Amino acid sequence: MKRNNKLPGKTIERLSQYRRSLLLCLAQEKTHIFSHEIAALLHITPVQVRRDIMLIGYTGTLRQGYDIRELIDLIGEIIDSQDGLNVAVIGLGNLGRAILTYLSGKRTKLRIAAAFDINPEKVDKVYGGVPCYPLDRLQEILEKEEVSIGILTVPATETAGVANTLVNCGIKGILNYTPKPINVPPHVYLQEYDMITSLEKVAYFVKRNQQPG
């Protein structure tokens, strides 16, 4: 089956989730899996799983389902850059350090190459194998390490300025964890994650489910 080379963002998100779940299955020595099993792991429908996997040009068998190793490798070919991409974390507060620690070493094709902060007590130290540099060396280090992706965890008041600097340094993608939305040129891919909005969404559904009737 022919692969769709222009996949929607939501499909890419699910493919990443599929891969994480499939890696866990592989670690348990499971070799094949059916769409309904993947769906149950991620709380989505089997139809959605089959649609996504058809989009990437892969088919399983009626008898055994999908070959887990083959599917993991195919998802890797689609999501990962062949040579890998370098990432920088800008802002090493509690959230920045948590993200750095969580991501470091999780994906061979995504390397956390550097971290930045303005606090002199944090710079020139190594966190999880990643050196932290002063923010005024941002352009120098990004160019030296050939960083393509920036993760923003700076205070909201600093978000726009740091984002502009990242764009001017040639960054191709930004993951914004700050509560301040930013604007970037069309050639820069932006993903913004608002934890307050996500928490309030959960709280709304908790409140609704607690209401009688």
TORVO-89627 format. One record per residue (C-alpha): x, y, z; residue in three letters. Coordinates in nm, 2 decimals, decimal comma. Each point is the difference from the previous one (the first is absolute). Last residue first. Layout:
<sites>
      xx      yy      zz   aa
       X       Y       Z  ala
...
</sites>
This chain:
<sites>
      xx      yy      zz   aa
   -2,82    1,31    3,70  gly
    0,20    0,13    0,29  pro
    0,32    0,20   -0,07  gln
    0,32   -0,17    0,07  gln
    0,06   -0,09   -0,36  asn
   -0,03    0,37   -0,09  arg
    0,25    0,11    0,27  lys
    0,25   -0,26   -0,12  val
   -0,05    0,10   -0,36  phe
    0,07    0,37    0,09  tyr
    0,30   -0,09    0,21  ala
    0,16   -0,19   -0,29  val
   -0,05    0,30   -0,23  lys
    0,14    0,23    0,27  glu
    0,31   -0,22    0,03  leu
    0,05    0,01   -0,38  ser
   -0,05    0,38   -0,01  thr
    0,25    0,05    0,29  ile
    0,25   -0,23   -0,17  met
    0,01    0,20   -0,32  asp
    0,20   -0,18   -0,26  tyr
    0,10    0,19   -0,32  glu
    0,14   -0,17   -0,31  gln
    0,16    0,22   -0,26  leu
    0,16   -0,10   -0,33  tyr
    0,22    0,27   -0,14  val
   -0,02    0,06   -0,37  his
   -0,33    0,19    0,04  pro
    0,17    0,27    0,21  pro
   -0,06   -0,01    0,38  val
   -0,26    0,16    0,23  asn
   -0,01   -0,08    0,37  ile
   -0,25   -0,10    0,27  pro
    0,10    0,08    0,36  lys
   -0,08   -0,28    0,25  pro
    0,34   -0,15   -0,05  thr
    0,05   -0,36   -0,13  tyr
    0,08    0,11   -0,35  asn
    0,15   -0,27   -0,23  leu
    0,18    0,17   -0,28  ile
    0,11   -0,13   -0,34  gly
    0,24    0,11   -0,27  lys
    0,25    0,21    0,20  ile
    0,20    0,22   -0,23  gly
    0,16    0,23    0,26  cys
   -0,25    0,28   -0,08  asn
   -0,28   -0,24    0,08  val
    0,16   -0,09    0,34  leu
    0,06    0,37    0,07  thr
   -0,37    0,08   -0,07  asn
   -0,11   -0,28    0,23  ala
    0,23    0,14    0,28  val
   -0,16    0,34   -0,04  gly
   -0,35   -0,13   -0,01  ala
    0,03   -0,23    0,30  thr
    0,18    0,23    0,24  glu
   -0,30    0,14    0,18  thr
   -0,16   -0,35    0,01  ala
    0,30   -0,14    0,20  pro
    0,21   -0,24   -0,19  val
   -0,09   -0,36   -0,08  thr
    0,05    0,01   -0,38  leu
    0,11   -0,32   -0,18  ile
    0,21    0,09   -0,31  gly
    0,05   -0,23   -0,30  ile
    0,26    0,01   -0,28  ser
    0,32    0,02    0,20  val
    0,32   -0,02   -0,21  glu
    0,22   -0,03    0,31  glu
    0,22    0,29   -0,09  lys
   -0,28    0,21   -0,15  glu
   -0,22   -0,05    0,31  leu
    0,30    0,06    0,22  ile
    0,10    0,34   -0,15  glu
   -0,36    0,12   -0,03  gln
   -0,09   -0,08    0,36  leu
    0,32    0,13    0,16  arg
   -0,18    0,29    0,18  asp
   -0,23   -0,26    0,15  leu
    0,28   -0,14    0,22  pro
    0,08   -0,36   -0,07  tyr
   -0,12   -0,33    0,15  cys
    0,17   -0,32   -0,10  pro
   -0,20   -0,31   -0,05  val
    0,11   -0,33    0,16  gly
   -0,31   -0,02    0,22  gly
    0,06    0,36    0,11  tyr
    0,36    0,14   -0,04  val
    0,11    0,33    0,15  lys
    0,15    0,30   -0,16  asp
   -0,33    0,19    0,06  val
   -0,23   -0,08    0,29  lys
    0,13    0,23    0,27  glu
    0,04    0,28   -0,25  pro
   -0,37    0,00   -0,06  asn
   -0,07    0,12   -0,36  ile
   -0,06   -0,35   -0,13  asp
    0,08   -0,22   -0,30  phe
    0,01   -0,37   -0,08  ala
    0,19   -0,19   -0,27  ala
    0,01   -0,30   -0,22  ala
   -0,31   -0,19    0,09  ile
    0,02   -0,26   -0,28  arg
   -0,30   -0,12   -0,20  leu
    0,07   -0,29   -0,23  lys
    0,11   -0,24    0,27  thr
   -0,32    0,07    0,20  arg
   -0,04   -0,02    0,38  lys
    0,37    0,10    0,07  gly
   -0,09    0,32    0,17  ser
   -0,37    0,07   -0,04  leu
   -0,11   -0,05    0,37  tyr
    0,31    0,18    0,15  thr
   -0,03    0,29   -0,24  leu
   -0,38    0,03    0,06  ile
    0,04   -0,01    0,38  ala
    0,28    0,25   -0,02  arg
   -0,20    0,24   -0,21  gly
   -0,31   -0,04    0,23  leu
    0,19    0,07    0,32  asn
    0,18    0,30   -0,15  gly
    0,26   -0,06   -0,27  leu
   -0,11    0,24   -0,27  gly
    0,08   -0,06   -0,37  ile
    0,02   -0,38   -0,07  val
    0,19   -0,07   -0,32  ala
   -0,06   -0,28   -0,26  val
    0,22   -0,16   -0,25  asn
   -0,15   -0,21   -0,29  leu
    0,09   -0,34   -0,13  gly
    0,18   -0,10   -0,31  asp
   -0,30   -0,18   -0,16  gln
   -0,25    0,23    0,16  ser
   -0,26   -0,20    0,19  asp
   -0,38    0,00   -0,05  ile
   -0,05   -0,20   -0,32  ile
    0,29   -0,24    0,02  glu
   -0,06   -0,05    0,37  gly
   -0,36   -0,09   -0,07  ile
    0,12   -0,26   -0,25  leu
    0,25   -0,15    0,25  asp
   -0,27   -0,02    0,27  ile
   -0,24   -0,16   -0,24  leu
    0,25   -0,26   -0,11  glu
    0,09   -0,09    0,36  arg
   -0,37   -0,03    0,10  ile
   -0,11   -0,22   -0,30  asp
   -0,36    0,10   -0,03  tyr
   -0,29   -0,24    0,03  gly
    0,07   -0,37    0,03  gln
   -0,28   -0,18   -0,19  arg
   -0,16    0,28   -0,19  leu
    0,34    0,13   -0,11  thr
    0,15    0,34    0,04  gly
    0,01    0,29   -0,24  thr
    0,23    0,30   -0,02  tyr
   -0,02    0,30   -0,24  gly
    0,04    0,28    0,25  ile
   -0,36    0,11   -0,05  leu
   -0,11   -0,37    0,05  met
    0,15    0,02    0,35  ile
   -0,19    0,31    0,08  asp
   -0,33   -0,14   -0,13  arg
    0,04   -0,33    0,18  arg
    0,07    0,18    0,33  val
   -0,30    0,22   -0,04  gln
   -0,23   -0,30   -0,08  val
    0,13   -0,18    0,31  pro
   -0,13    0,29    0,21  thr
    0,19    0,20    0,25  ile
    0,09   -0,06    0,37  his
    0,38   -0,03   -0,07  leu
    0,06   -0,35    0,12  leu
   -0,34   -0,12   -0,11  ala
    0,05    0,14   -0,35  ala
    0,33   -0,19   -0,03  ile
   -0,18   -0,32    0,09  glu
   -0,28    0,07   -0,24  his
    0,25    0,05   -0,28  ser
    0,15   -0,34    0,05  phe
    0,35   -0,08    0,13  ile
    0,30   -0,21   -0,09  his
    0,33   -0,08    0,15  thr
   -0,05    0,02    0,38  lys
    0,32   -0,05    0,19  glu
   -0,10    0,23    0,28  gln
    0,25    0,25   -0,12  ala
   -0,17   -0,01   -0,34  leu
   -0,33    0,10    0,17  cys
    0,17    0,29    0,17  leu
    0,15    0,11   -0,34  leu
   -0,35   -0,03   -0,15  leu
   -0,15    0,24    0,25  ser
    0,27    0,26   -0,06  arg
   -0,04   -0,05   -0,38  arg
   -0,37    0,03    0,01  tyr
    0,02    0,33    0,19  gln
    0,24    0,14   -0,25  ser
   -0,23   -0,11   -0,28  leu
   -0,29    0,16    0,19  arg
    0,18    0,34    0,00  glu
    0,09   -0,04   -0,37  ile
   -0,37   -0,06   -0,07  thr
   -0,10    0,31    0,19  lys
    0,24    0,21   -0,21  gly
   -0,14   -0,12   -0,32  pro
    0,22   -0,21   -0,23  leu
    0,14    0,12   -0,33  lys
    0,21   -0,29   -0,13  asn
   -0,30   -0,24   -0,04  asn
    0,15   -0,35   -0,05  arg
   -0,11   -0,21   -0,30  lys
   -0,13   -0,35    0,09  met
</sites>
